[in-house]
Amino acid sequence: MSDDKLSLPDLEKSNAPVPPPDFGAAMGIEPAARSAADLEAVFDVPVKVSAVLGRSRMEVGELLKLGPGAVLELDRKVGEAIDIYVNDRLIARGEVVLVEDKLGVTMTEIIKAERN
């Protein structure tokens, strides 16, 4: 091992220097092509995905009076972004889209998770 020191970039700063293409080779690491197949081990891990259009608070008695065709007022306005949760963690915001005869969600903003 030589006395040459390699400075590592600060990944938290957006203006961090980008390592040269031969960075891995300089560290003695063989380059590896990455693909979706690299994640195959987690393909079968179940996750719960929720798209929250809005929320409403009511008493149980009011809830029991609701029937087919009832309109429920939510805390969001028409056209406002919806929240997308994965395993009860907010990961994105998006909008509702209609694909053929089914509802879908398009992600418009990814929420950066804050680590403790």
Biopython code that builds the backbone (N, CA, C, O; Angstrom):
import numpy as np
from Bio.PDB.StructureBuilder import StructureBuilder

atoms = [
    (1, "MET", "N", (0.842, -1.173, 0.000)),
    (1, "MET", "CA", (0.000, 0.000, 0.000)),
    (1, "MET", "C", (0.884, 1.231, 0.000)),
    (1, "MET", "O", (1.837, 1.301, 0.776)),
    (2, "SER", "N", (0.592, 2.211, -0.856)),
    (2, "SER", "CA", (1.425, 3.404, -0.953)),
    (2, "SER", "C", (0.931, 4.476, 0.001)),
    (2, "SER", "O", (-0.145, 4.362, 0.589)),
    (3, "ASP", "N", (1.745, 5.528, 0.145)),
    (3, "ASP", "CA", (1.358, 6.644, 1.011)),
    (3, "ASP", "C", (0.432, 7.623, 0.311)),
    (3, "ASP", "O", (-0.020, 8.582, 0.938)),
    (4, "ASP", "N", (0.130, 7.414, -0.979)),
    (4, "ASP", "CA", (-0.769, 8.311, -1.706)),
    (4, "ASP", "C", (-2.162, 8.205, -1.106)),
    (4, "ASP", "O", (-2.676, 7.108, -0.883)),
    (5, "LYS", "N", (-2.765, 9.361, -0.849)),
    (5, "LYS", "CA", (-4.115, 9.359, -0.283)),
    (5, "LYS", "C", (-5.094, 9.813, -1.346)),
    (5, "LYS", "O", (-4.808, 10.729, -2.116)),
    (6, "LEU", "N", (-6.220, 9.184, -1.384)),
    (6, "LEU", "CA", (-7.257, 9.504, -2.337)),
    (6, "LEU", "C", (-8.371, 10.214, -1.589)),
    (6, "LEU", "O", (-8.940, 9.657, -0.651)),
    (7, "SER", "N", (-8.691, 11.444, -1.995)),
    (7, "SER", "CA", (-9.766, 12.160, -1.311)),
    (7, "SER", "C", (-11.097, 11.718, -1.892)),
    (7, "SER", "O", (-11.260, 11.634, -3.109)),
    (8, "LEU", "N", (-12.036, 11.439, -1.020)),
    (8, "LEU", "CA", (-13.364, 10.997, -1.434)),
    (8, "LEU", "C", (-14.288, 12.191, -1.546)),
    (8, "LEU", "O", (-14.193, 13.116, -0.739)),
    (9, "PRO", "N", (-15.185, 12.198, -2.531)),
    (9, "PRO", "CA", (-16.100, 13.334, -2.689)),
    (9, "PRO", "C", (-17.143, 13.360, -1.581)),
    (9, "PRO", "O", (-17.528, 12.317, -1.051)),
    (10, "ASP", "N", (-17.598, 14.569, -1.234)),
    (10, "ASP", "CA", (-18.677, 14.738, -0.266)),
    (10, "ASP", "C", (-19.985, 14.602, -1.027)),
    (10, "ASP", "O", (-20.372, 15.516, -1.754)),
    (11, "LEU", "N", (-20.675, 13.470, -0.871)),
    (11, "LEU", "CA", (-21.880, 13.187, -1.635)),
    (11, "LEU", "C", (-23.071, 14.024, -1.209)),
    (11, "LEU", "O", (-24.065, 14.082, -1.933)),
    (12, "GLU", "N", (-23.000, 14.671, -0.061)),
    (12, "GLU", "CA", (-24.097, 15.499, 0.411)),
    (12, "GLU", "C", (-24.154, 16.840, -0.317)),
    (12, "GLU", "O", (-25.212, 17.468, -0.354)),
    (13, "LYS", "N", (-23.045, 17.290, -0.894)),
    (13, "LYS", "CA", (-22.999, 18.575, -1.584)),
    (13, "LYS", "C", (-23.217, 18.344, -3.066)),
    (13, "LYS", "O", (-22.652, 17.422, -3.653)),
    (14, "SER", "N", (-24.051, 19.201, -3.673)),
    (14, "SER", "CA", (-24.368, 19.030, -5.079)),
    (14, "SER", "C", (-23.191, 19.391, -5.981)),
    (14, "SER", "O", (-23.147, 18.942, -7.127)),
    (15, "ASN", "N", (-22.233, 20.191, -5.500)),
    (15, "ASN", "CA", (-21.106, 20.584, -6.328)),
    (15, "ASN", "C", (-19.879, 19.713, -6.066)),
    (15, "ASN", "O", (-18.751, 20.125, -6.336)),
    (16, "ALA", "N", (-20.097, 18.527, -5.546)),
    (16, "ALA", "CA", (-18.991, 17.617, -5.250)),
    (16, "ALA", "C", (-18.358, 17.156, -6.553)),
    (16, "ALA", "O", (-19.065, 16.958, -7.541)),
    (17, "PRO", "N", (-17.035, 16.980, -6.579)),
    (17, "PRO", "CA", (-16.385, 16.520, -7.810)),
    (17, "PRO", "C", (-16.819, 15.100, -8.143)),
    (17, "PRO", "O", (-17.028, 14.269, -7.260)),
    (18, "VAL", "N", (-16.946, 14.848, -9.422)),
    (18, "VAL", "CA", (-17.336, 13.525, -9.885)),
    (18, "VAL", "C", (-16.075, 12.700, -10.079)),
    (18, "VAL", "O", (-15.134, 13.167, -10.721)),
    (19, "PRO", "N", (-16.029, 11.480, -9.539)),
    (19, "PRO", "CA", (-14.835, 10.661, -9.704)),
    (19, "PRO", "C", (-14.618, 10.332, -11.175)),
    (19, "PRO", "O", (-15.587, 10.208, -11.924)),
    (20, "PRO", "N", (-13.370, 10.188, -11.601)),
    (20, "PRO", "CA", (-13.098, 9.860, -13.000)),
    (20, "PRO", "C", (-13.630, 8.479, -13.339)),
    (20, "PRO", "O", (-13.849, 7.658, -12.448)),
    (21, "PRO", "N", (-13.840, 8.218, -14.638)),
    (21, "PRO", "CA", (-14.380, 6.909, -15.038)),
    (21, "PRO", "C", (-13.523, 5.742, -14.571)),
    (21, "PRO", "O", (-14.047, 4.649, -14.359)),
    (22, "ASP", "N", (-12.228, 5.945, -14.405)),
    (22, "ASP", "CA", (-11.345, 4.856, -13.992)),
    (22, "ASP", "C", (-11.156, 4.808, -12.485)),
    (22, "ASP", "O", (-10.195, 4.210, -12.002)),
    (23, "PHE", "N", (-12.075, 5.441, -11.725)),
    (23, "PHE", "CA", (-11.989, 5.503, -10.268)),
    (23, "PHE", "C", (-11.934, 4.103, -9.659)),
    (23, "PHE", "O", (-11.107, 3.841, -8.785)),
    (24, "GLY", "N", (-12.806, 3.204, -10.113)),
    (24, "GLY", "CA", (-12.837, 1.841, -9.587)),
    (24, "GLY", "C", (-11.549, 1.104, -9.867)),
    (24, "GLY", "O", (-11.035, 0.385, -9.011)),
    (25, "ALA", "N", (-11.024, 1.287, -11.081)),
    (25, "ALA", "CA", (-9.766, 0.627, -11.442)),
    (25, "ALA", "C", (-8.631, 1.148, -10.580)),
    (25, "ALA", "O", (-7.746, 0.387, -10.190)),
    (26, "ALA", "N", (-8.652, 2.466, -10.276)),
    (26, "ALA", "CA", (-7.618, 3.049, -9.428)),
    (26, "ALA", "C", (-7.672, 2.459, -8.023)),
    (26, "ALA", "O", (-6.653, 2.397, -7.335)),
    (27, "MET", "N", (-8.846, 2.030, -7.597)),
    (27, "MET", "CA", (-9.019, 1.443, -6.270)),
    (27, "MET", "C", (-8.855, -0.078, -6.309)),
    (27, "MET", "O", (-8.988, -0.744, -5.282)),
    (28, "GLY", "N", (-8.564, -0.631, -7.502)),
    (28, "GLY", "CA", (-8.386, -2.075, -7.615)),
    (28, "GLY", "C", (-9.692, -2.828, -7.675)),
    (28, "GLY", "O", (-9.745, -4.014, -7.348)),
    (29, "ILE", "N", (-10.770, -2.138, -8.099)),
    (29, "ILE", "CA", (-12.092, -2.756, -8.170)),
    (29, "ILE", "C", (-12.430, -2.992, -9.634)),
    (29, "ILE", "O", (-12.313, -2.084, -10.458)),
    (30, "GLU", "N", (-12.846, -4.202, -9.954)),
    (30, "GLU", "CA", (-13.234, -4.526, -11.318)),
    (30, "GLU", "C", (-14.574, -3.864, -11.618)),
    (30, "GLU", "O", (-15.475, -3.914, -10.782)),
    (31, "PRO", "N", (-14.732, -3.242, -12.797)),
    (31, "PRO", "CA", (-16.013, -2.636, -13.152)),
    (31, "PRO", "C", (-17.078, -3.717, -13.323)),
    (31, "PRO", "O", (-16.793, -4.800, -13.835)),
    (32, "ALA", "N", (-18.294, -3.423, -12.897)),
    (32, "ALA", "CA", (-19.398, -4.376, -13.021)),
    (32, "ALA", "C", (-20.598, -3.660, -13.613)),
    (32, "ALA", "O", (-20.942, -2.557, -13.190)),
    (33, "ALA", "N", (-21.225, -4.280, -14.580)),
    (33, "ALA", "CA", (-22.433, -3.712, -15.171)),
    (33, "ALA", "C", (-23.588, -3.943, -14.204)),
    (33, "ALA", "O", (-23.767, -5.045, -13.686)),
    (34, "ARG", "N", (-24.360, -2.904, -13.971)),
    (34, "ARG", "CA", (-25.498, -3.033, -13.057)),
    (34, "ARG", "C", (-26.789, -3.036, -13.861)),
    (34, "ARG", "O", (-26.924, -2.318, -14.852)),
    (35, "SER", "N", (-27.723, -3.848, -13.421)),
    (35, "SER", "CA", (-29.012, -3.936, -14.097)),
    (35, "SER", "C", (-30.078, -4.296, -13.077)),
    (35, "SER", "O", (-29.786, -4.509, -11.900)),
    (36, "ALA", "N", (-31.307, -4.358, -13.543)),
    (36, "ALA", "CA", (-32.412, -4.735, -12.662)),
    (36, "ALA", "C", (-32.226, -6.133, -12.105)),
    (36, "ALA", "O", (-32.743, -6.446, -11.032)),
    (37, "ALA", "N", (-31.508, -6.963, -12.805)),
    (37, "ALA", "CA", (-31.267, -8.336, -12.340)),
    (37, "ALA", "C", (-30.484, -8.347, -11.030)),
    (37, "ALA", "O", (-30.581, -9.302, -10.259)),
    (38, "ASP", "N", (-29.699, -7.280, -10.771)),
    (38, "ASP", "CA", (-28.953, -7.201, -9.511)),
    (38, "ASP", "C", (-29.890, -7.123, -8.309)),
    (38, "ASP", "O", (-29.491, -7.451, -7.191)),
    (39, "LEU", "N", (-31.107, -6.701, -8.527)),
    (39, "LEU", "CA", (-32.085, -6.567, -7.440)),
    (39, "LEU", "C", (-33.010, -7.767, -7.329)),
    (39, "LEU", "O", (-33.978, -7.738, -6.570)),
    (40, "GLU", "N", (-32.720, -8.817, -8.076)),
    (40, "GLU", "CA", (-33.602, -9.977, -8.124)),
    (40, "GLU", "C", (-33.891, -10.560, -6.738)),
    (40, "GLU", "O", (-34.973, -11.103, -6.516)),
    (41, "ALA", "N", (-32.954, -10.457, -5.816)),
    (41, "ALA", "CA", (-33.145, -11.017, -4.474)),
    (41, "ALA", "C", (-34.280, -10.340, -3.716)),
    (41, "ALA", "O", (-34.842, -10.940, -2.800)),
    (42, "VAL", "N", (-34.630, -9.111, -4.072)),
    (42, "VAL", "CA", (-35.685, -8.402, -3.336)),
    (42, "VAL", "C", (-36.990, -8.296, -4.132)),
    (42, "VAL", "O", (-37.935, -7.654, -3.675)),
    (43, "PHE", "N", (-37.053, -8.912, -5.307)),
    (43, "PHE", "CA", (-38.259, -8.834, -6.130)),
    (43, "PHE", "C", (-39.487, -9.399, -5.422)),
    (43, "PHE", "O", (-40.597, -8.926, -5.664)),
    (44, "ASP", "N", (-39.320, -10.390, -4.563)),
    (44, "ASP", "CA", (-40.452, -11.035, -3.905)),
    (44, "ASP", "C", (-40.781, -10.440, -2.540)),
    (44, "ASP", "O", (-41.663, -10.950, -1.848)),
    (45, "VAL", "N", (-40.091, -9.371, -2.137)),
    (45, "VAL", "CA", (-40.353, -8.748, -0.842)),
    (45, "VAL", "C", (-41.643, -7.928, -0.949)),
    (45, "VAL", "O", (-41.722, -7.008, -1.762)),
    (46, "PRO", "N", (-42.647, -8.252, -0.141)),
    (46, "PRO", "CA", (-43.907, -7.515, -0.239)),
    (46, "PRO", "C", (-43.790, -6.122, 0.383)),
    (46, "PRO", "O", (-43.165, -5.945, 1.429)),
    (47, "VAL", "N", (-44.399, -5.144, -0.276)),
    (47, "VAL", "CA", (-44.476, -3.785, 0.255)),
    (47, "VAL", "C", (-45.916, -3.312, 0.126)),
    (47, "VAL", "O", (-46.651, -3.759, -0.755)),
    (48, "LYS", "N", (-46.307, -2.411, 1.005)),
    (48, "LYS", "CA", (-47.649, -1.846, 0.964)),
    (48, "LYS", "C", (-47.547, -0.452, 0.354)),
    (48, "LYS", "O", (-46.869, 0.416, 0.905)),
    (49, "VAL", "N", (-48.210, -0.230, -0.770)),
    (49, "VAL", "CA", (-48.206, 1.068, -1.439)),
    (49, "VAL", "C", (-49.585, 1.690, -1.267)),
    (49, "VAL", "O", (-50.601, 1.054, -1.548)),
    (50, "SER", "N", (-49.615, 2.946, -0.801)),
    (50, "SER", "CA", (-50.873, 3.664, -0.602)),
    (50, "SER", "C", (-50.803, 5.000, -1.308)),
    (50, "SER", "O", (-49.798, 5.706, -1.223)),
    (51, "ALA", "N", (-51.873, 5.346, -2.006)),
    (51, "ALA", "CA", (-52.009, 6.668, -2.620)),
    (51, "ALA", "C", (-53.131, 7.377, -1.873)),
    (51, "ALA", "O", (-54.293, 6.985, -1.979)),
    (52, "VAL", "N", (-52.792, 8.411, -1.124)),
    (52, "VAL", "CA", (-53.766, 9.088, -0.272)),
    (52, "VAL", "C", (-54.292, 10.326, -0.986)),
    (52, "VAL", "O", (-53.560, 11.291, -1.206)),
    (53, "LEU", "N", (-55.567, 10.284, -1.343)),
    (53, "LEU", "CA", (-56.206, 11.416, -2.017)),
    (53, "LEU", "C", (-56.477, 12.549, -1.048)),
    (53, "LEU", "O", (-56.425, 13.719, -1.426)),
    (54, "GLY", "N", (-56.766, 12.211, 0.193)),
    (54, "GLY", "CA", (-57.075, 13.198, 1.210)),
    (54, "GLY", "C", (-57.591, 12.501, 2.458)),
    (54, "GLY", "O", (-57.707, 11.277, 2.503)),
    (55, "ARG", "N", (-57.892, 13.292, 3.456)),
    (55, "ARG", "CA", (-58.377, 12.735, 4.713)),
    (55, "ARG", "C", (-59.646, 13.473, 5.146)),
    (55, "ARG", "O", (-59.899, 14.612, 4.753)),
    (56, "SER", "N", (-60.417, 12.787, 5.956)),
    (56, "SER", "CA", (-61.623, 13.380, 6.524)),
    (56, "SER", "C", (-61.830, 12.782, 7.915)),
    (56, "SER", "O", (-61.530, 11.611, 8.145)),
    (57, "ARG", "N", (-62.335, 13.575, 8.817)),
    (57, "ARG", "CA", (-62.576, 13.110, 10.181)),
    (57, "ARG", "C", (-64.081, 13.166, 10.438)),
    (57, "ARG", "O", (-64.742, 14.162, 10.144)),
    (58, "MET", "N", (-64.608, 12.065, 10.996)),
    (58, "MET", "CA", (-66.036, 12.018, 11.325)),
    (58, "MET", "C", (-66.273, 11.028, 12.451)),
    (58, "MET", "O", (-65.432, 10.179, 12.746)),
    (59, "GLU", "N", (-67.406, 11.154, 13.054)),
    (59, "GLU", "CA", (-67.782, 10.234, 14.121)),
    (59, "GLU", "C", (-68.288, 8.930, 13.515)),
    (59, "GLU", "O", (-68.726, 8.901, 12.365)),
    (60, "VAL", "N", (-68.226, 7.867, 14.282)),
    (60, "VAL", "CA", (-68.643, 6.555, 13.798)),
    (60, "VAL", "C", (-70.108, 6.584, 13.353)),
    (60, "VAL", "O", (-70.469, 5.941, 12.368)),
    (61, "GLY", "N", (-70.933, 7.311, 14.061)),
    (61, "GLY", "CA", (-72.353, 7.409, 13.693)),
    (61, "GLY", "C", (-72.538, 8.001, 12.305)),
    (61, "GLY", "O", (-73.374, 7.535, 11.531)),
    (62, "GLU", "N", (-71.754, 9.035, 11.989)),
    (62, "GLU", "CA", (-71.826, 9.637, 10.655)),
    (62, "GLU", "C", (-71.349, 8.652, 9.590)),
    (62, "GLU", "O", (-71.928, 8.561, 8.508)),
    (63, "LEU", "N", (-70.294, 7.920, 9.910)),
    (63, "LEU", "CA", (-69.745, 6.941, 8.982)),
    (63, "LEU", "C", (-70.779, 5.863, 8.656)),
    (63, "LEU", "O", (-70.912, 5.452, 7.503)),
    (64, "LEU", "N", (-71.514, 5.405, 9.681)),
    (64, "LEU", "CA", (-72.513, 4.356, 9.467)),
    (64, "LEU", "C", (-73.692, 4.834, 8.632)),
    (64, "LEU", "O", (-74.390, 4.019, 8.028)),
    (65, "LYS", "N", (-73.923, 6.143, 8.589)),
    (65, "LYS", "CA", (-75.023, 6.701, 7.792)),
    (65, "LYS", "C", (-74.670, 6.841, 6.320)),
    (65, "LYS", "O", (-75.551, 7.080, 5.495)),
    (66, "LEU", "N", (-73.385, 6.695, 5.975)),
    (66, "LEU", "CA", (-72.983, 6.823, 4.575)),
    (66, "LEU", "C", (-73.529, 5.654, 3.769)),
    (66, "LEU", "O", (-73.587, 4.525, 4.254)),
    (67, "GLY", "N", (-73.920, 5.932, 2.554)),
    (67, "GLY", "CA", (-74.424, 4.881, 1.671)),
    (67, "GLY", "C", (-73.861, 5.080, 0.280)),
    (67, "GLY", "O", (-73.056, 5.980, 0.043)),
    (68, "PRO", "N", (-74.297, 4.224, -0.645)),
    (68, "PRO", "CA", (-73.838, 4.352, -2.034)),
    (68, "PRO", "C", (-74.140, 5.752, -2.576)),
    (68, "PRO", "O", (-75.239, 6.276, -2.397)),
    (69, "GLY", "N", (-73.152, 6.342, -3.236)),
    (69, "GLY", "CA", (-73.336, 7.669, -3.826)),
    (69, "GLY", "C", (-73.079, 8.823, -2.875)),
    (69, "GLY", "O", (-73.161, 9.984, -3.276)),
    (70, "ALA", "N", (-72.765, 8.519, -1.605)),
    (70, "ALA", "CA", (-72.501, 9.589, -0.637)),
    (70, "ALA", "C", (-71.227, 10.332, -1.033)),
    (70, "ALA", "O", (-70.270, 9.728, -1.518)),
    (71, "VAL", "N", (-71.227, 11.645, -0.820)),
    (71, "VAL", "CA", (-70.051, 12.461, -1.128)),
    (71, "VAL", "C", (-69.358, 12.793, 0.178)),
    (71, "VAL", "O", (-69.984, 13.260, 1.129)),
    (72, "LEU", "N", (-68.063, 12.549, 0.211)),
    (72, "LEU", "CA", (-67.278, 12.764, 1.414)),
    (72, "LEU", "C", (-66.287, 13.886, 1.141)),
    (72, "LEU", "O", (-65.484, 13.790, 0.213)),
    (73, "GLU", "N", (-66.334, 14.954, 1.942)),
    (73, "GLU", "CA", (-65.424, 16.079, 1.747)),
    (73, "GLU", "C", (-64.061, 15.746, 2.342)),
    (73, "GLU", "O", (-63.955, 15.324, 3.494)),
    (74, "LEU", "N", (-63.017, 15.944, 1.530)),
    (74, "LEU", "CA", (-61.651, 15.671, 1.963)),
    (74, "LEU", "C", (-60.927, 16.977, 2.254)),
    (74, "LEU", "O", (-61.423, 18.057, 1.932)),
    (75, "ASP", "N", (-59.755, 16.872, 2.863)),
    (75, "ASP", "CA", (-58.990, 18.059, 3.236)),
    (75, "ASP", "C", (-58.092, 18.575, 2.108)),
    (75, "ASP", "O", (-57.194, 19.379, 2.359)),
    (76, "ARG", "N", (-58.318, 18.129, 0.888)),
    (76, "ARG", "CA", (-57.524, 18.564, -0.272)),
    (76, "ARG", "C", (-58.438, 19.201, -1.305)),
    (76, "ARG", "O", (-59.645, 18.959, -1.330)),
    (77, "LYS", "N", (-57.840, 20.011, -2.146)),
    (77, "LYS", "CA", (-58.582, 20.641, -3.230)),
    (77, "LYS", "C", (-58.390, 19.834, -4.516)),
    (77, "LYS", "O", (-57.442, 19.059, -4.635)),
    (78, "VAL", "N", (-59.288, 20.020, -5.463)),
    (78, "VAL", "CA", (-59.185, 19.364, -6.759)),
    (78, "VAL", "C", (-57.889, 19.809, -7.425)),
    (78, "VAL", "O", (-57.581, 21.000, -7.461)),
    (79, "GLY", "N", (-57.132, 18.852, -7.950)),
    (79, "GLY", "CA", (-55.884, 19.158, -8.633)),
    (79, "GLY", "C", (-54.672, 19.218, -7.721)),
    (79, "GLY", "O", (-53.542, 19.299, -8.203)),
    (80, "GLU", "N", (-54.886, 19.180, -6.408)),
    (80, "GLU", "CA", (-53.767, 19.201, -5.465)),
    (80, "GLU", "C", (-53.082, 17.832, -5.475)),
    (80, "GLU", "O", (-53.737, 16.806, -5.659)),
    (81, "ALA", "N", (-51.764, 17.823, -5.277)),
    (81, "ALA", "CA", (-50.989, 16.581, -5.306)),
    (81, "ALA", "C", (-51.473, 15.614, -4.231)),
    (81, "ALA", "O", (-51.897, 16.019, -3.149)),
    (82, "ILE", "N", (-51.397, 14.325, -4.558)),
    (82, "ILE", "CA", (-51.725, 13.288, -3.588)),
    (82, "ILE", "C", (-50.432, 12.751, -2.989)),
    (82, "ILE", "O", (-49.366, 12.898, -3.589)),
    (83, "ASP", "N", (-50.510, 12.137, -1.825)),
    (83, "ASP", "CA", (-49.346, 11.571, -1.157)),
    (83, "ASP", "C", (-49.239, 10.090, -1.497)),
    (83, "ASP", "O", (-50.240, 9.374, -1.512)),
    (84, "ILE", "N", (-48.006, 9.631, -1.773)),
    (84, "ILE", "CA", (-47.756, 8.230, -2.088)),
    (84, "ILE", "C", (-46.858, 7.667, -0.991)),
    (84, "ILE", "O", (-45.749, 8.151, -0.766)),
    (85, "TYR", "N", (-47.356, 6.643, -0.319)),
    (85, "TYR", "CA", (-46.639, 6.015, 0.791)),
    (85, "TYR", "C", (-46.212, 4.611, 0.400)),
    (85, "TYR", "O", (-46.941, 3.907, -0.300)),
    (86, "VAL", "N", (-45.023, 4.198, 0.853)),
    (86, "VAL", "CA", (-44.578, 2.806, 0.747)),
    (86, "VAL", "C", (-44.246, 2.368, 2.162)),
    (86, "VAL", "O", (-43.394, 2.958, 2.826)),
    (87, "ASN", "N", (-44.934, 1.322, 2.617)),
    (87, "ASN", "CA", (-44.790, 0.828, 3.993)),
    (87, "ASN", "C", (-44.958, 1.964, 5.000)),
    (87, "ASN", "O", (-44.158, 2.102, 5.926)),
    (88, "ASP", "N", (-45.982, 2.763, 4.820)),
    (88, "ASP", "CA", (-46.357, 3.867, 5.717)),
    (88, "ASP", "C", (-45.318, 4.982, 5.774)),
    (88, "ASP", "O", (-45.329, 5.776, 6.715)),
    (89, "ARG", "N", (-44.428, 5.060, 4.800)),
    (89, "ARG", "CA", (-43.446, 6.149, 4.736)),
    (89, "ARG", "C", (-43.712, 6.957, 3.473)),
    (89, "ARG", "O", (-43.779, 6.398, 2.378)),
    (90, "LEU", "N", (-43.865, 8.275, 3.621)),
    (90, "LEU", "CA", (-44.093, 9.153, 2.484)),
    (90, "LEU", "C", (-42.862, 9.142, 1.585)),
    (90, "LEU", "O", (-41.768, 9.501, 2.021)),
    (91, "ILE", "N", (-43.039, 8.730, 0.325)),
    (91, "ILE", "CA", (-41.896, 8.671, -0.590)),
    (91, "ILE", "C", (-42.056, 9.591, -1.792)),
    (91, "ILE", "O", (-41.070, 9.940, -2.442)),
    (92, "ALA", "N", (-43.304, 9.990, -2.096)),
    (92, "ALA", "CA", (-43.506, 10.806, -3.293)),
    (92, "ALA", "C", (-44.854, 11.517, -3.239)),
    (92, "ALA", "O", (-45.711, 11.212, -2.409)),
    (93, "ARG", "N", (-45.010, 12.470, -4.147)),
    (93, "ARG", "CA", (-46.300, 13.117, -4.383)),
    (93, "ARG", "C", (-46.602, 12.934, -5.861)),
    (93, "ARG", "O", (-45.692, 12.785, -6.676)),
    (94, "GLY", "N", (-47.865, 12.945, -6.194)),
    (94, "GLY", "CA", (-48.223, 12.715, -7.588)),
    (94, "GLY", "C", (-49.618, 13.192, -7.896)),
    (94, "GLY", "O", (-50.246, 13.901, -7.109)),
    (95, "GLU", "N", (-50.094, 12.787, -9.065)),
    (95, "GLU", "CA", (-51.438, 13.164, -9.474)),
    (95, "GLU", "C", (-52.161, 11.936, -10.013)),
    (95, "GLU", "O", (-51.550, 10.991, -10.512)),
    (96, "VAL", "N", (-53.476, 11.985, -9.895)),
    (96, "VAL", "CA", (-54.313, 10.882, -10.351)),
    (96, "VAL", "C", (-54.467, 10.992, -11.867)),
    (96, "VAL", "O", (-54.710, 12.074, -12.401)),
    (97, "VAL", "N", (-54.322, 9.860, -12.549)),
    (97, "VAL", "CA", (-54.491, 9.812, -14.004)),
    (97, "VAL", "C", (-55.477, 8.714, -14.344)),
    (97, "VAL", "O", (-55.679, 7.780, -13.569)),
    (98, "LEU", "N", (-56.086, 8.836, -15.509)),
    (98, "LEU", "CA", (-57.009, 7.821, -15.998)),
    (98, "LEU", "C", (-56.331, 7.100, -17.152)),
    (98, "LEU", "O", (-55.997, 7.716, -18.164)),
    (99, "VAL", "N", (-56.126, 5.792, -17.001)),
    (99, "VAL", "CA", (-55.509, 4.969, -18.035)),
    (99, "VAL", "C", (-56.561, 3.980, -18.505)),
    (99, "VAL", "O", (-56.944, 3.072, -17.767)),
    (100, "GLU", "N", (-57.025, 4.157, -19.731)),
    (100, "GLU", "CA", (-58.155, 3.419, -20.270)),
    (100, "GLU", "C", (-59.332, 3.611, -19.320)),
    (100, "GLU", "O", (-59.839, 4.728, -19.211)),
    (101, "ASP", "N", (-59.785, 2.569, -18.629)),
    (101, "ASP", "CA", (-60.912, 2.728, -17.715)),
    (101, "ASP", "C", (-60.496, 2.531, -16.257)),
    (101, "ASP", "O", (-61.333, 2.253, -15.398)),
    (102, "LYS", "N", (-59.197, 2.677, -15.988)),
    (102, "LYS", "CA", (-58.696, 2.472, -14.623)),
    (102, "LYS", "C", (-57.989, 3.725, -14.120)),
    (102, "LYS", "O", (-57.414, 4.485, -14.899)),
    (103, "LEU", "N", (-58.041, 3.929, -12.804)),
    (103, "LEU", "CA", (-57.328, 5.037, -12.182)),
    (103, "LEU", "C", (-55.882, 4.631, -11.928)),
    (103, "LEU", "O", (-55.595, 3.477, -11.611)),
    (104, "GLY", "N", (-54.987, 5.583, -12.068)),
    (104, "GLY", "CA", (-53.584, 5.346, -11.793)),
    (104, "GLY", "C", (-52.990, 6.567, -11.123)),
    (104, "GLY", "O", (-53.683, 7.559, -10.900)),
    (105, "VAL", "N", (-51.715, 6.499, -10.803)),
    (105, "VAL", "CA", (-51.023, 7.608, -10.149)),
    (105, "VAL", "C", (-49.714, 7.840, -10.887)),
    (105, "VAL", "O", (-48.971, 6.899, -11.168)),
    (106, "THR", "N", (-49.440, 9.097, -11.195)),
    (106, "THR", "CA", (-48.157, 9.490, -11.775)),
    (106, "THR", "C", (-47.371, 10.227, -10.708)),
    (106, "THR", "O", (-47.869, 11.192, -10.128)),
    (107, "MET", "N", (-46.148, 9.784, -10.439)),
    (107, "MET", "CA", (-45.300, 10.472, -9.458)),
    (107, "MET", "C", (-44.735, 11.729, -10.089)),
    (107, "MET", "O", (-44.148, 11.679, -11.170)),
    (108, "THR", "N", (-44.911, 12.860, -9.412)),
    (108, "THR", "CA", (-44.405, 14.131, -9.922)),
    (108, "THR", "C", (-43.280, 14.687, -9.059)),
    (108, "THR", "O", (-42.545, 15.575, -9.490)),
    (109, "GLU", "N", (-43.143, 14.167, -7.845)),
    (109, "GLU", "CA", (-42.115, 14.663, -6.917)),
    (109, "GLU", "C", (-41.685, 13.528, -6.008)),
    (109, "GLU", "O", (-42.527, 12.876, -5.391)),
    (110, "ILE", "N", (-40.393, 13.284, -5.915)),
    (110, "ILE", "CA", (-39.857, 12.287, -4.994)),
    (110, "ILE", "C", (-39.478, 12.997, -3.714)),
    (110, "ILE", "O", (-38.807, 14.029, -3.749)),
    (111, "ILE", "N", (-39.899, 12.458, -2.587)),
    (111, "ILE", "CA", (-39.616, 13.056, -1.279)),
    (111, "ILE", "C", (-38.328, 12.446, -0.735)),
    (111, "ILE", "O", (-38.237, 11.230, -0.565)),
    (112, "LYS", "N", (-37.350, 13.273, -0.466)),
    (112, "LYS", "CA", (-36.083, 12.784, 0.082)),
    (112, "LYS", "C", (-36.288, 12.429, 1.544)),
    (112, "LYS", "O", (-36.735, 13.254, 2.341)),
    (113, "ALA", "N", (-35.957, 11.190, 1.887)),
    (113, "ALA", "CA", (-36.122, 10.727, 3.273)),
    (113, "ALA", "C", (-35.046, 11.336, 4.163)),
    (113, "ALA", "O", (-33.879, 11.412, 3.779)),
    (114, "GLU", "N", (-35.445, 11.763, 5.340)),
    (114, "GLU", "CA", (-34.476, 12.274, 6.296)),
    (114, "GLU", "C", (-34.109, 11.128, 7.222)),
    (114, "GLU", "O", (-34.977, 10.502, 7.829)),
    (115, "ARG", "N", (-32.821, 10.861, 7.323)),
    (115, "ARG", "CA", (-32.318, 9.769, 8.163)),
    (115, "ARG", "C", (-32.024, 10.285, 9.562)),
    (115, "ARG", "O", (-31.555, 11.410, 9.734)),
    (116, "ASN", "N", (-32.301, 9.462, 10.552)),
    (116, "ASN", "CA", (-32.003, 9.855, 11.943)),
    (116, "ASN", "C", (-30.602, 9.466, 12.313)),
    (116, "ASN", "O", (-30.169, 9.713, 13.439)),
]
sb = StructureBuilder()
sb.init_structure("model")
sb.init_model(0)
sb.init_chain("A")
sb.init_seg("    ")
for serial, (resi, resn, name, xyz) in enumerate(atoms, 1):
    if name == "N":
        sb.init_residue(resn, " ", resi, " ")
    sb.init_atom(name, np.array(xyz, "f"), 0.0, 1.0, " ", f" {name:<3s}", serial, name[0])
structure = sb.get_structure()
